[in-house]
Amino acid sequence: PVNMEFQITSNLNNNMDPVISNVLTLTFTAYSDIIEVKPIYLLGDATDAGWDNTAALEMTARDIGVYAIVATLDPAGDWYKFLSARGQWAPQWGTDAAGTFESGNLVYRATEADPDPPAIPMGDILDDYLIIADTINMTYVTEETVQTLHLIGDATTAGWNNTIAVPMTKDAPGKFSLVTTLSADASEGFKFLEFQGAWEPMIGQDGEGTFETGFLKYRRVGDPDVPSIPPPAVTGSYLIEVDIAAGTYKV
């Protein structure tokens, strides 16, 4: 906390003698512009964690109350839920009787004395999925996400030839990286393609991103084009990292 003193000096009707107020003291507490939001966790027999609540998978906070994860879901299991803390069964979120694999309403269980909500049902296909839980609006969405990612653009060695877009390394579900040369002699920059030879699906940035970092914007089949990530100021070798769950890129 920091004390600050304020005083107003004014002239009324061009009076040369100023009018001075009393001193007002206020206390301010300054905060960092980075807000640390604690995660929530994914578990269930359709996930790698199973029903072991000590091994539940950490989800990334995208916004206040909105969490995301890219996880492999297996139809050999049937269900999954969200927990507030590892090692505890409450608080937790399940769904209601109308919830499907793809989307639905969240149902909150505050304490273990409260009724256990139904788990979210698993789909039929083994794949990596982007799962988003919105604990403010009490909804969830589950959708297939990219298994492969490729770099393209006039700042890259591939140019805009999508048949030779540069493959990135999949480091974990939803996380990709690549060390490559990026050129400053480019007018547009670069984007990401899911498949070589196909312009859609495509991932660019949201229009406010810089060369170093920003938020991703996804282009599904039939969607409008998305902005490119700007080229570097200096030609050189760069590490590019993409995090689908966080919805971010970093160079």
C-alpha positions in Angstrom: 0.0 0.0 0.0 1.1 3.5 -0.9 -0.3 6.8 0.6 -0.8 9.6 -1.9 -1.9 13.2 -1.1 -4.1 15.4 -3.3 -4.8 19.1 -3.2 -6.7 21.2 -5.7 -5.6 24.8 -6.5 -8.1 26.9 -8.6 -8.8 30.4 -9.7 -12.4 31.6 -9.8 -13.5 34.4 -12.1 -9.9 35.2 -13.0 -9.3 36.1 -9.3 -5.5 36.3 -8.9 -5.7 34.9 -5.4 -5.9 31.1 -5.7 -8.4 28.9 -3.8 -6.6 25.9 -2.2 -8.5 22.9 -1.0 -7.7 20.8 2.0 -5.3 17.9 1.6 -6.9 14.6 0.8 -5.0 11.4 1.6 -5.8 8.2 -0.2 -4.2 4.8 0.0 -3.5 2.8 -3.2 -2.3 -0.8 -3.6 -0.6 -1.4 -7.0 -0.8 -4.9 -8.6 1.0 -6.6 -11.4 -0.6 -6.6 -14.8 -0.2 -10.4 -14.8 -3.0 -12.2 -13.1 -2.3 -15.7 -11.8 -5.4 -17.8 -12.1 -5.3 -21.2 -10.4 -6.1 -24.1 -12.8 -8.8 -26.8 -12.7 -8.3 -30.4 -13.6 -9.6 -33.1 -16.0 -10.1 -36.7 -15.1 -12.2 -39.8 -15.9 -11.8 -43.2 -17.4 -11.7 -41.7 -20.9 -8.6 -39.7 -20.0 -5.0 -40.7 -19.2 -5.6 -39.9 -15.5 -8.4 -42.4 -15.1 -10.4 -41.8 -11.9 -7.2 -41.1 -9.9 -8.0 -37.7 -8.6 -4.3 -37.2 -7.5 -3.3 -37.6 -11.2 -6.0 -35.3 -12.7 -4.7 -33.4 -15.8 -4.1 -29.6 -15.3 -6.1 -27.3 -17.5 -5.0 -23.9 -18.7 -6.8 -20.7 -17.7 -7.7 -18.9 -20.9 -9.7 -16.2 -19.1 -11.3 -15.7 -15.7 -13.4 -18.8 -15.2 -12.6 -20.3 -18.6 -10.2 -23.3 -18.8 -8.9 -25.4 -21.7 -6.9 -28.5 -22.3 -5.9 -30.6 -25.3 -6.0 -34.2 -24.1 -6.2 -37.7 -25.7 -9.7 -39.1 -25.1 -10.2 -42.9 -25.5 -13.5 -44.5 -26.2 -12.3 -47.5 -24.2 -13.5 -45.3 -21.3 -16.9 -43.8 -20.9 -16.7 -40.6 -19.0 -14.9 -37.5 -17.7 -15.3 -34.6 -15.3 -13.5 -31.5 -13.9 -12.1 -31.0 -10.4 -11.2 -27.8 -8.6 -8.2 -29.4 -6.9 -6.1 -32.5 -7.2 -6.8 -35.1 -4.5 -10.3 -33.8 -3.8 -13.6 -34.9 -5.2 -15.2 -31.5 -4.4 -15.6 -28.9 -5.7 -16.2 -30.6 -9.1 -18.2 -30.1 -12.3 -20.2 -32.7 -14.2 -23.1 -32.2 -16.6 -26.9 -32.8 -16.6 -29.0 -35.4 -18.4 -29.0 -33.5 -21.6 -25.2 -33.2 -21.9 -23.5 -34.8 -24.9 -19.9 -35.5 -25.7 -19.6 -32.4 -27.9 -21.3 -29.8 -25.6 -23.6 -29.2 -22.7 -24.3 -27.5 -19.4 -21.9 -27.8 -16.4 -23.4 -28.9 -13.0 -21.4 -27.8 -10.0 -20.9 -29.9 -6.9 -19.6 -27.6 -4.1 -19.0 -30.2 -1.3 -18.9 -34.0 -1.0 -22.2 -33.7 0.8 -23.8 -32.4 -2.4 -25.2 -34.8 -5.0 -22.7 -36.2 -7.5 -23.5 -34.8 -11.0 -23.5 -37.0 -14.0 -20.1 -37.3 -15.9 -19.7 -36.1 -19.4 -20.0 -39.0 -21.9 -17.2 -40.0 -24.2 -17.5 -40.2 -28.0 -16.6 -43.0 -30.4 -13.2 -41.9 -31.7 -9.7 -42.1 -30.1 -8.2 -38.7 -30.8 -6.8 -35.4 -29.3 -9.5 -33.1 -28.3 -9.7 -29.5 -27.3 -11.9 -29.3 -24.2 -13.1 -25.9 -22.9 -14.9 -25.5 -19.6 -16.6 -22.2 -18.9 -17.3 -22.1 -15.2 -18.9 -18.6 -15.4 -21.5 -19.4 -18.0 -21.5 -23.1 -16.9 -21.0 -24.7 -20.2 -18.4 -27.0 -21.9 -17.4 -27.8 -25.4 -15.3 -30.7 -26.7 -14.0 -30.8 -30.3 -11.3 -32.6 -32.3 -8.1 -30.6 -32.6 -5.0 -30.6 -34.8 -2.8 -33.7 -34.7 -0.2 -32.1 -37.1 0.9 -28.5 -37.8 2.9 -27.0 -40.6 4.5 -23.6 -41.1 3.9 -21.5 -44.2 4.3 -17.9 -45.3 6.6 -15.5 -47.2 8.8 -15.2 -44.1 9.4 -19.0 -44.1 11.6 -21.3 -46.3 8.4 -22.7 -47.9 7.0 -19.4 -49.0 3.3 -19.6 -49.7 3.6 -23.1 -51.4 1.3 -25.1 -49.2 2.6 -28.4 -50.6 5.9 -27.9 -48.9 4.7 -26.2 -45.7 7.3 -27.0 -43.0 6.3 -29.8 -40.5 6.4 -28.8 -36.8 7.3 -31.2 -34.0 4.4 -32.4 -31.8 5.8 -32.1 -28.3 2.6 -33.1 -26.5 -1.2 -33.1 -27.4 -1.9 -29.5 -28.6 1.7 -28.3 -28.3 4.0 -27.9 -31.3 7.4 -26.3 -31.9 9.9 -25.7 -34.7 13.4 -24.1 -35.0 13.6 -22.5 -38.4 14.9 -19.6 -40.4 12.5 -16.6 -40.7 13.1 -13.8 -43.1 12.8 -10.1 -42.4 12.4 -9.5 -46.2 8.7 -10.5 -46.1 5.5 -8.4 -46.6 3.1 -10.7 -44.7 4.8 -13.1 -42.3 3.6 -16.7 -41.5 0.7 -18.9 -40.5 0.1 -22.5 -39.6 -1.6 -25.3 -41.7 -2.9 -28.6 -40.3 -2.1 -30.4 -43.5 0.4 -29.9 -46.4 -1.4 -29.0 -49.6 -4.6 -27.7 -47.9 -5.3 -24.1 -47.0 -8.0 -25.1 -44.4 -7.9 -25.7 -41.5 -5.5 -22.8 -40.9 -4.3 -21.0 -37.8 -3.2 -17.3 -37.8 -3.4 -14.6 -35.2 -6.3 -12.5 -33.8 -5.2 -9.2 -35.4 -3.4 -7.9 -32.3 -0.5 -10.3 -32.2 3.1 -9.2 -32.6 6.0 -11.1 -34.0 7.0 -12.3 -30.6 3.7 -13.4 -29.1 -0.1 -13.3 -29.5 -3.3 -15.2 -29.5 -4.2 -17.7 -32.2 -7.3 -17.5 -34.5 -8.6 -20.7 -36.1 -9.9 -20.9 -39.6 -12.2 -23.9 -40.2 -13.2 -25.0 -43.7 -15.3 -22.2 -45.3 -14.3 -19.6 -42.7 -12.8 -16.2 -43.7 -9.0 -15.8 -43.9 -7.1 -15.0 -40.7 -4.3 -12.5 -40.2 -0.7 -13.6 -40.6 1.9 -13.4 -37.8 4.2 -10.5 -38.7 7.7 -11.2 -40.0 10.8 -10.6 -37.8 12.8 -7.3 -37.8 16.0 -9.3 -38.4 16.5 -12.5 -40.5 17.7 -15.4 -38.4 17.0 -18.7 -36.7 14.0 -18.7 -34.4 12.1 -21.1 -32.1 8.4 -21.0 -32.7 6.0 -22.6 -30.1 2.2 -23.1 -30.4 -0.1 -24.0 -27.5 -3.6 -24.9 -28.8 -5.1 -25.2 -25.3 -3.8 -21.7 -24.2 -4.6 -20.4 -27.7 -1.2 -18.7 -28.0 2.0 -18.6 -30.0 5.5 -17.5 -29.0 8.5 -16.8 -31.1 
